[in-house]
Amino acid sequence: MYTVTITSQGQISIPAKFRRELGFEKTRRAVVTKESGKLIIEPIKDFLELGGSLKTKIKVSPKQIREGFENYLAEEGMKGLPRETLRELGFKEIAPNVFAPPKK
């Protein structure tokens, strides 16, 4: 058990031993949940770290995977938004009611 300090912004430092055990040795993201009055911190795996875990003959670069995932999230996030709002955000209508995210 370790005692940590909570800063005025609500931040804490996770002890090094726990960071190593959970794989937080480099910059990572985590999910924080509350159960029975306790905070639970769980690391999130970056889907690019899973490279090679699925068999396929399709060759796709990590950049293409990330762009595809970002496009999917953009498409899901824009469902239900008015056409005018999508256009203001830089989306282009490529077919009736089908919008493509803005190019970077």
Secondary structure, DSSP 8 states (H G I E B T S, - for coil): -------TTS-----HHHHHHHT-SSS-EEEEEEETTEEEEEEE--GGGGTTSS--S----HHHHHHHHHHHHHHHHHTT--HHHHHHTT-EEEETTEEE----
